Every structure is written in C-alpha cells, then in structure tokens.
C-alpha cells in the first residue's frame, strides 16, 4: 500500500459530519459540568483580592476553582513559570479562576459575578518595548562559525538593516477543548484535543498531585492544531481534571473562538538586526545578526523555537562566516508557542528578506543571487551538520524553471510592466532547506502496539495524533505493507497514554518518521515469528490461525529512535537533524498601483518528500502548508493595542471579522505541485521524508514577488522594504516609496545601511 494515492482515512466521516471530536463526546456523557474563565481586563496587574462568593448566588453554579483547590503543583508549564491560577495577571484576558456550572450560560454568568480587585502595573506590549526595557527571559544562545569581523573587513559590499515581523494565529477549526471524568477506581480520564497526550498526562498528574498512571489521556482526533496544541492544551486539561476530581462529575472545558484567540499563544513575532557581506561576485561572505523572539509572558517553547530559528537563518545558502545571537523578549502578551515550522520560518525569513533587499543594490537579479549562493555537496551548516543531498536543491530549482516555463513568463512580466502604468507584476523563486527532527534529541523516539487477532484482522496503536494531516492514513499503509495484508484488514485505535506511553508530541514534521518506524518495527517482529510457522499454501488468515495454536505471540510493542543525532545546545553545535527536506517555489503576482491590492496569478512547486508514503496526502500537505505560509506573510495581521489607554495590550484582532485568513479568493489561479522524483531517503521509513512543515516556507516566493512588483513602480535597481505581513496597505506604501525613489545611483561605497530605523547599536562595536 506504500505509495498508493489513497484518500484520508476519515475523509468520508469529515464530509458527512460523522467524525467525532472531543467536544462531541460531551453529548454522550451524563451530568457534565461546563467551565468558564474569569479573565483579567488588565494587561498587567496584581490580584489584590478575589471574591468568588457572589458566583454561588447564580443559579446553576456548582463550583469555582481557585489556587486553593490545587492539591499538587499550581503550574501548567514544563518550565514551572505558568501558574494555573495566577496571583498576577500577565496579559489582557489572563484566566484567574474558573467557574463550573450546570450549563455553559450558568458558568458564564457565575464568572461575571466574581469580583476582583486589581492593582494595575506597567506593561510591555511590543517586542521593541521589551528590548528598550531590557526585558528578556530564558537562554541567550550564540551561533558562530569562521571569522565574521575579518570577513566584513574585506567584503566588497556590506549592508546593515533591521527587520521586524509579526506572528500568526493558529485559527484551527476546533478550539481548545478537554473533557475529564473520574471512574469508580479514582482514575482520571481526560479526552483532550492535544498534540502531546503524554505531556498533557504529565501536567494533569502534577497539578492533581498523583502519579502519571492515575491519569489517562486520549486524543480521538483534532480539528487542526498547527503546533498550537503541542504545549497549550495541558492547562485546560488540568482545569477540567481538577474540576472532575473535586465535584465527582465530568467537566467540559471548551473555549469559544474569542477566548481561544485571546488566551492561547501564537507564532512568535521576531525583531532582527543584521549586517551582511558579499564579495564582488555576489557571494555571501559573512552574516552577523541578532534575533529577538517575542516570547510573551512565559517561556512555553520559546527556547527551542529560537534555537531552530537560529539553525535555519542560513536557509539554503552557504555562508562561510556567521555570528548570530538570540534572545527572548518577555512581554505582557499571550505566551507564544509552537507553530508549523517552529521558528524555522522566522529564521529563514530573515535571510530571504536580506537577499530580496540587497539584490537590486548589488545589481543582480534576485533569483540569480539566491541560486548563486546555494549549498553545494560537501558543505556544512553554521552549526556543523553536513548538508546531505544538497544537489536536490538544484534539481528542484531546475524542475521549477522548466515546469513553470519561467524564462518565457519572466519576459512577459517585463513586457507587462512596461505597458501598464497602473499595475505591475512580479515573478520570484525561493528555495527551502528544512531540518527534520526535534531539537531535543530525547524527543526523537516513538512507540507502537500492534495486535494480530486470530481471524487475521489487525489493530494498531501508536503515539502520534491525527490533526487532519493524514498521519493515521500513512500509518495504516505502513502496517498493511509491512505485514503484506490488504488495507481493509487493518484498523487504527485512538491515541491513548495507557496503550503507548512516554510518547513525543506529534510535531517537528516527525509524526510519520517516528511512529511509522515504530509500527514497522512491531510488524516486523510479528512477521519474524510467523516465518517460523510452516505456511506453504496457507492464506494470511490460515497462517495466523495456525500460529495461534502453536502458541506464537501475535502482538508486539514496537519502538524506534532516530540514530545519528547529537546536539550541544550550549555550544550550538552538532547534528540535530536526521535529514533536510528541500523544495522550490515560483510565484507570480500582479499588484494594483492605486491601492496595493494584488492577485496571486500562478504558483509552481517542486518539493522533496523522498519516496512518498501517500502521494495524495503529501500533495495536500504541500498545498495547505503553502497557503498557510502565504497567509502569515501577506494577510494575517495580529494587532495589539499599544496605546496608553485602558485597552493597552488588548488583542484587537479577536475574530475572523478582524483577522484576515486566506480564502478561495487568495488561492493562486494556477497552482501546480510536483513531487521530486528519485528522492529516496536512506534510513527513513520506506524511504519517505517529512512533509508537514517544510512547504510553509515555499510561500516566501509570494512575498518576494510582491517586493519585485512594488519595486517595478520605481526606476530600475530600486530596492524596497516590505513589511511582514505584506498586506495591501504595506504593499501600497512600498510601491509609493518606489515611485518616489531617485534613479539608481551607481554608488560604489562599500557599506550601506538599508534600514528604515538605523538603531543597530548591538551590531556595531561588538
């Protein structure tokens, strides 16, 4: 079944509405209580007094949960910096306590009745606020190779600049939700929309003050996650579990959309300051950068997100001399968290913005500048890992040029721009090199449980979670292929911590790699035992039946750990990734000169997924990842109120009405996706490669095409700055700047500052 273009295993259930999600189980559970938060109206304030007694006067209110009710640890984070019931509100909308009611309306009214006395405190809302105040948290990693200062001293061209870009709201269809109950033995059973059931189990256990074996967490499926349910579900599950323990009744906690957006973390926005050097041929010789991640009020996953950003600042380019410093700003906003790409997109965006900005100043076509600086076989990354299969970058690039008929269309773009005074087109190519594995080596392991029953049917359990990405489909294919049975013989059970323990999050694009290898290992154990049974002329069912009567073990626990990984986080050196996934995209846009609005005319992609386990699933992931990346880079504009008024720190984009998501109107008119052929990956399950995250970064091509179209409103050689997200407003200001630009001056001064705000003290004088 490997390589067959099969539909998603739950596709028919999705489209008919029969697929069950966590909140659907509420209607199959009796006597459920509903939870509602009491949220802070202040962005930063000390809780002077909390009076919950008025809530009990509201009909239907059963219990109000506060810090006094926690029998274990009052913390929902793995860093112990996220009080479950805080004594200090750290962001606008921070949940202080939770009301349980017979109905959701009773709980809501009860929460409104709770009285809180606040002592407002100063707040830091933007990453620049934090930088100016010296407000940082967590590790401050440093990545270096070669002699950056020496290289700058001899570089033909040196540019300096700043670039600040926004985060992104996950906006999964299913908001955060948990349903907890306690059975007759006192075991806590939590149904949770979580990417990391084992960690949810661990956090619930330490909040309740019980060992992990007294807590079972199950994830049926998620209606989207994108990283937002890797760390953040744990506290919500703990609230539901605590309520169930205290009341003896099932407790449901489901955030509505506004609550979810205002209370849960986002992709990290970043501030970057940089200096880059090129030789006379346009080859990169040095990069010096400071990356500041906006972590929000607590650490969450900010440290590994920052580390991955730093490890991906090179993207697909050989830079012999590198110096990068990282830090995490502490601001009074939601605690920012994992999001598809996990920092990789932020690091890669910095170098892509640098190349897009500097290409016109160097007098080199942007695509040529990128292509000229590609990694070549034998070269290694700034952290010391060999870039294996670097030739696949060239293969993807060449195929996109051919498949997309790029040379002809580029000529058409130039002709269009010359004949249309009020519109311009841009056509840009950008590459992707993305490392696959968890930053933390210990997370690169997985388990599985495979049962073969006497009638020959097969049941598989594994530690991965299904969030719509098609992981379960691939796992069914792996099991059927390894055992040599039809897909109809195999069923997959929901992910549960009492079936496969100590699992890693389904994240880092490693779900299929890790869990597929664990399932394959379990199936191979069973096959090896069956091989000892005389099987001539027997069907699969007959063989299994015969094996049972010979007392052959027909089930197996599989395990896999990724070999060859090592990482020194302090030195930022090692081999943190199993392999790199490659891809190239070409995007063509047309921009309206009157208002900056634009149309994405065409996209051509060639992407490396190794030997695809499931081509339909992989193509869907590439398309979806690309569109989500384009949303981050062009549409999705998170806005916090930065005024000094009473709403300071309030998230202004709290709904689909104010937070623009990609829709059908933003889809490219022509969208071509091809999988790179002859791309077998040794050491990965059936030669496949991860596909969840890498395609998101292919959307850099859209932003760079917009930059080129905006610059085309000015004289030849114009370099424009483009905000991120590149909304129509941002594109309009970029094209207006291009219109007012002076004709290109053949200025051969060696060093130029291309930043709007030249406050680069951290780069100067180091």
Secondary structure, 3 states (H helix, E strand, C coil): CCCCCCCCCCHHHHHHCCCCCHHHHHHHCCCCEEEEEEECCCCCEEEEEEECHHHHHCCCEEEEECHHHCCCCCCCCCCCCCCCCCCEECCCCCEEEEEEECCHHHHHHHHHHCEEEEEECCCCCCHHHHHHHCCEECCCCEEEECCHHHHHHHCCEEEEEEEEECCECCCCCCCCEEEEEECCCCCEEEEECCCCHHHHHHHHHHHHCCCHHHEEEEECCCCCCCCCCCCCHHHHHHHHHHHHHHHCCCEEEECCHHHHHHHCCCECCEEEEEEEEECCCCCEEEEEEEEEEECCCCCCCHHHHHHHHHHCCCCCECCCEEEEEEEEECCCCCCCCCCCCCCHHHHHHHHHHHHHHHHHHHCCCHHHHHHHCECCCCCECCCCCECCCCHHHHHHHHHHHHHCCHHHHHHHHHHHHHHCCCEEEEEEEEEEEEEECCCCHHHCEEEEEEEECCCCCEEEEECCCCCCCCHHHHHHHHHHHHHCCCHHHEEECCEECCCCCCCCCCCCCCHHHHHHHHHHHHHHHHHHHHCCCCCCCCCHHHHHHHHHHCCCCCEEEEEEECCCCEEECCCCEEECCCEEEEEEEEEEEEEECCCCCEEEEEEEEEECCECCCCHHHHHHHHHHHHHHHHHHHHCCCCCECCCCCCCCCCECCCCCCCCCCCCHHHCCCEEEEEECCCCCCCCCHHHECCCCCHHHHHHHHHHHHHHHHHHCCCCCCCCCCCCECCCHHHHHHHHHHHHCCCCCCCCCCCEEECCCCCCCCCCCCC
